[in-house]
Amino acid sequence: MSKKPAVLFVCLGNICRSPLAEAAFRREIGRLDLDVEVDSAGTGNWHVGEPPDSRAQAVARKYGIDISTYRARQVKPDDFRRFSHIVALDRDNLATLQRMRPNDAAAELSLLLDHVPGRHGQPVADPYFGGDDGFAITWADVTTGAEALAKRLVASG
C-alpha cells in the first residue's frame, strides 16, 4: 500500500456509479489540494475495457468533468494492498469485497454514504436500468459522499 491515501470506488460493472464517484472525488480533492491516488473498479467483469455509460458521461459533463477516457476494470486482490480505502457503492458490492479480501489486506472497507452524517448503511442507487433522472440522483449522492470522504481524509491528516 502506498504511503499517501489511496481510494478505490467500487460498484458492480464500473460504468455508472463508481466512475461518477471517482470523478466527484477527484474534483473534491483537487479543490482541497489533497494528494490522493484515486481509481474505480467493478466486482463484475462483463464491462472490462469499456468507457462509462453514456448517461454517466453526460451527467459528469454537465458539471464540467470529462470521464470519457475512464475504462472499466475489475477489482483484483492486489487492490486490497494498494489502496488504503476501498469504498463500495452498495451493500452487495461491499459484501463481495469482504469475501474476496485477502488475509493480508490493509485497506479499510466502507460504503460511500457511511461517510455522510445520517446516511450510514445507505446505498447509492444504481441508475443503469432507469432514465437520465436516476443519473442526476446518483451524481448528487456520489458528490455528497466524495465531499464527506475528502473531509475525513483531511481530518485524519
URJO-V104047 format. One line per field, one symbol per residue. phi: phi as a letter, one per 40 degrees, with the letter a starting at -180 (. if undefined). Layout:
phi=???
This chain:
phi=.cccdbbbcbbcbgbbcccccdcccdccccccfccbcbaaabccbcbdgccdddcccccccdbgbcbcccbcabdbdcdcbcbcbbbccaccccccccccccdccbcccacdcccbdgbdgccccccdcbcdccccccdcccccccccccccccccg
